[in-house]
Amino acid sequence: MSRALALRLEPYFYTAPSLLLIAAIMLVPLVTGLSYAFHDLILLDPLSGDFVGLDHFREMLNDDGFWTALRNTVVWTAVSVALQFGFGLILALLLDRPFPGRGLVQALVFLPWAVPGFLSGLTWAWLFNPVIGPLPHWLHGLGLLATPENILSDPHLALWGPIAANVWWGIPFFAITLLAALQSIPKDIYEAAAMDGAGPLLRFRRVTLPLLAPTIAITVMLRTVWVANFAELIVVMTKGGPADATQILSSYIFTLAFQRLDFGYASAVAAVLLLLLLAYAAAVMVLRHVMTERA
Amino acid sequence: MSKTFTRALHALALAAFVAFALFPLFWLLKVSLTPDDLMYGEGVRLWPSRVTLDHYGAVLRHTQFPLFFRNSLIVSAATGLFATAAASAAGYAFSRFRFRGKAWVVGVMLISQMFPLVIIVAPIFRLLSPLGLTNSLTGLVVVYTAFNTPFAAFLMQSFFEAIPKDLEEAAMMDGATRFQALRRVILPLTLPGLAATGGFVFTAAWSELLFSLMLNSSAAVSTFPAGLLGFVSKFSVDFGQMMAAGVLALLPVGAFFLLIQRYLVQGLTAGAVKG
């Protein structure tokens, strides 16, 4: 092989291992998974496997479980991301100014992020358990609950359990990303603004927010997609119950596939979820484009 | 607003965040140390009147958790190693080369981070099963390595960007090939980055539940998350042992995290600076 050719090919040698692996384990299965959506596929049932066209999608229209899960997905994602982002931003701003012991405090407040998802789920499920957890008693004391019972077994309240766990767990992600963005803002911009007589609130609105906006837009978008897909807390804390009241689409897909072994229908629901997320991401990108054009 | 007042408010707000972050973990530890006879009577007290290590002893001696722990350790360490190796190569290429199709490669990696992974559980099961890679730790390592490589590659890219190109160019002028320059000059300088990326991947593999549940049904190859969940559904009233196992599951990732969290913010800052 000539030296020039070897040099031309060099970048591909470096990227090939990752690409091959991702193609084999993620992209090819993705295509296969999408094709299952149009097949009748029940695991362990050798008679299944026929092409059924759009039958699964028609079935979905009359499936109450699907619609509940879709509604819950919106609530779960919007509330979780909004709270994670709000508290994450406040935390990042608090950590951005120097104070003694900052390193230690930063390590402690970021710690929930290191806790495995299933374990945060279990821990919060235990906190909500009136036998060994304090939360029902506190909520009762505050007058929010009539009796100190487990909200995870109340169909109307159960979704708030996983949301609480998700907020606790996700604040550090936003705080870390936003803190990194804050620290990359040159300090002289603030000094110049202060010299021009801008107070802290005005500096935040006119300097910090516009400079953070690109990071905010991209992290909120990525996180929204990620949280919408994140079934683990719900699987661990409520298993989607009671009576499917807390299923989100991704946990519903998991239940369909592993309890009913109905891979065909599960894949069809997954395809719908994927489409919704793509539409959402595209909308955000267009919006961002329009906003930057105008600015 | 006076300076002292602002400072007090700042400290108070931070204290609230620290308390919120630590309270659930404190509770986990507290219950794991509460003796069985006090579990119900003093269930919601902040600290029991007596503490015991019995639950830890029981978990280590009479359950399969040591086995699950070992399985998780093997899977997470191997995943951390392979994903970091693949990701450093890709991240290096992203940071140093302009090449045809680069946008496509980056695009593929981004897409792989966006779709619901549940959609590929069934195809992966049917792909790995005939290869004997279900009910196997190797199978999990392969799957986890693929899942974690894209993000790790972007992370490594930001660490490479922070190292001047002149360094390997000088080594290459002295006759080293690029690969030699990368190995002898650049990689030693990226050690913190490699550690952060490896730690990040280790943590992600340690935490993964759904694919572990799905691909490995036999206890001999169960990872800690799957094992703990199985234990919880079987012995759901043995709170002391469950929480002791939970604390044990937390130890390796907690330690890793405290070591690397500094570098994560650094790496992301470097990424943000270059825009």
Chai-1 contact restraints between the chains, C-beta under 6 A:
chainA,res_idxA,chainB,res_idxB,connection_type,confidence,min_distance_angstrom,max_distance_angstrom,comment,restraint_id
A,P11,B,A93,contact,1.0,0.0,6.0,A-B,restraint_1
A,P11,B,F97,contact,1.0,0.0,6.0,A-B,restraint_2
A,P11,B,F99,contact,1.0,0.0,6.0,A-B,restraint_3
A,Y14,B,A89,contact,1.0,0.0,6.0,A-B,restraint_4
A,Y14,B,Y92,contact,1.0,0.0,6.0,A-B,restraint_5
A,Y14,B,A93,contact,1.0,0.0,6.0,A-B,restraint_6
A,T15,B,A90,contact,1.0,0.0,6.0,A-B,restraint_7
A,T15,B,A93,contact,1.0,0.0,6.0,A-B,restraint_8
A,T15,B,V105,contact,1.0,0.0,6.0,A-B,restraint_9
A,P17,B,A86,contact,1.0,0.0,6.0,A-B,restraint_10
A,S18,B,A86,contact,1.0,0.0,6.0,A-B,restraint_11
A,S18,B,A90,contact,1.0,0.0,6.0,A-B,restraint_12
A,S18,B,T149,contact,1.0,0.0,6.0,A-B,restraint_13
A,S18,B,A153,contact,1.0,0.0,6.0,A-B,restraint_14
A,L21,B,A146,contact,1.0,0.0,6.0,A-B,restraint_15
A,I22,B,S112,contact,1.0,0.0,6.0,A-B,restraint_16
A,I22,B,A146,contact,1.0,0.0,6.0,A-B,restraint_17
A,I25,B,V143,contact,1.0,0.0,6.0,A-B,restraint_18
A,I25,B,A146,contact,1.0,0.0,6.0,A-B,restraint_19
A,M26,B,S112,contact,1.0,0.0,6.0,A-B,restraint_20
A,M26,B,A146,contact,1.0,0.0,6.0,A-B,restraint_21
A,P29,B,I120,contact,1.0,0.0,6.0,A-B,restraint_22
A,P29,B,P123,contact,1.0,0.0,6.0,A-B,restraint_23
A,P29,B,I124,contact,1.0,0.0,6.0,A-B,restraint_24
A,L30,B,I120,contact,1.0,0.0,6.0,A-B,restraint_25
A,T32,B,P123,contact,1.0,0.0,6.0,A-B,restraint_26
A,G33,B,I119,contact,1.0,0.0,6.0,A-B,restraint_27
A,G33,B,I120,contact,1.0,0.0,6.0,A-B,restraint_28
A,G33,B,P123,contact,1.0,0.0,6.0,A-B,restraint_29
A,L91,B,F17,contact,1.0,0.0,6.0,A-B,restraint_30
A,L94,B,A13,contact,1.0,0.0,6.0,A-B,restraint_31
A,L94,B,L14,contact,1.0,0.0,6.0,A-B,restraint_32
A,V105,B,L14,contact,1.0,0.0,6.0,A-B,restraint_33
A,A107,B,L258,contact,1.0,0.0,6.0,A-B,restraint_34
A,A107,B,Q261,contact,1.0,0.0,6.0,A-B,restraint_35
A,L108,B,V18,contact,1.0,0.0,6.0,A-B,restraint_36
A,V109,B,F17,contact,1.0,0.0,6.0,A-B,restraint_37
A,V109,B,V18,contact,1.0,0.0,6.0,A-B,restraint_38
A,V109,B,A21,contact,1.0,0.0,6.0,A-B,restraint_39
A,F110,B,Q261,contact,1.0,0.0,6.0,A-B,restraint_40
A,L111,B,A21,contact,1.0,0.0,6.0,A-B,restraint_41
A,P112,B,A21,contact,1.0,0.0,6.0,A-B,restraint_42
A,A114,B,V253,contact,1.0,0.0,6.0,A-B,restraint_43
A,A114,B,G254,contact,1.0,0.0,6.0,A-B,restraint_44
A,A114,B,F257,contact,1.0,0.0,6.0,A-B,restraint_45
A,P116,B,S207,contact,1.0,0.0,6.0,A-B,restraint_46
A,G117,B,S207,contact,1.0,0.0,6.0,A-B,restraint_47
A,F118,B,L209,contact,1.0,0.0,6.0,A-B,restraint_48
A,F118,B,P225,contact,1.0,0.0,6.0,A-B,restraint_49
A,L119,B,G246,contact,1.0,0.0,6.0,A-B,restraint_50
A,L119,B,A249,contact,1.0,0.0,6.0,A-B,restraint_51
A,T123,B,P24,contact,1.0,0.0,6.0,A-B,restraint_52
A,T123,B,L28,contact,1.0,0.0,6.0,A-B,restraint_53
A,L127,B,P24,contact,1.0,0.0,6.0,A-B,restraint_54
A,V131,B,G43,contact,1.0,0.0,6.0,A-B,restraint_55
A,I132,B,V31,contact,1.0,0.0,6.0,A-B,restraint_56
A,I132,B,G43,contact,1.0,0.0,6.0,A-B,restraint_57
A,I132,B,F239,contact,1.0,0.0,6.0,A-B,restraint_58
A,P134,B,V44,contact,1.0,0.0,6.0,A-B,restraint_59
A,H137,B,V44,contact,1.0,0.0,6.0,A-B,restraint_60
A,I176,B,V265,contact,1.0,0.0,6.0,A-B,restraint_61
A,A180,B,V265,contact,1.0,0.0,6.0,A-B,restraint_62
A,A180,B,L268,contact,1.0,0.0,6.0,A-B,restraint_63
A,A180,B,T269,contact,1.0,0.0,6.0,A-B,restraint_64
A,A180,B,A272,contact,1.0,0.0,6.0,A-B,restraint_65
A,A181,B,A272,contact,1.0,0.0,6.0,A-B,restraint_66
A,Q183,B,T269,contact,1.0,0.0,6.0,A-B,restraint_67
A,S184,B,T269,contact,1.0,0.0,6.0,A-B,restraint_68
A,S184,B,A272,contact,1.0,0.0,6.0,A-B,restraint_69
A,S184,B,V273,contact,1.0,0.0,6.0,A-B,restraint_70
A,V225,B,M114,contact,1.0,0.0,6.0,A-B,restraint_71
A,N229,B,P116,contact,1.0,0.0,6.0,A-B,restraint_72
A,E232,B,L209,contact,1.0,0.0,6.0,A-B,restraint_73
A,S250,B,P116,contact,1.0,0.0,6.0,A-B,restraint_74
A,S250,B,V118,contact,1.0,0.0,6.0,A-B,restraint_75
A,I253,B,V118,contact,1.0,0.0,6.0,A-B,restraint_76
A,F254,B,V118,contact,1.0,0.0,6.0,A-B,restraint_77
A,A257,B,A122,contact,1.0,0.0,6.0,A-B,restraint_78
A,F263,B,A122,contact,1.0,0.0,6.0,A-B,restraint_79
A,A270,B,P116,contact,1.0,0.0,6.0,A-B,restraint_80
A,A270,B,V118,contact,1.0,0.0,6.0,A-B,restraint_81
A,A270,B,I119,contact,1.0,0.0,6.0,A-B,restraint_82
A,L273,B,P116,contact,1.0,0.0,6.0,A-B,restraint_83
A,L274,B,F115,contact,1.0,0.0,6.0,A-B,restraint_84
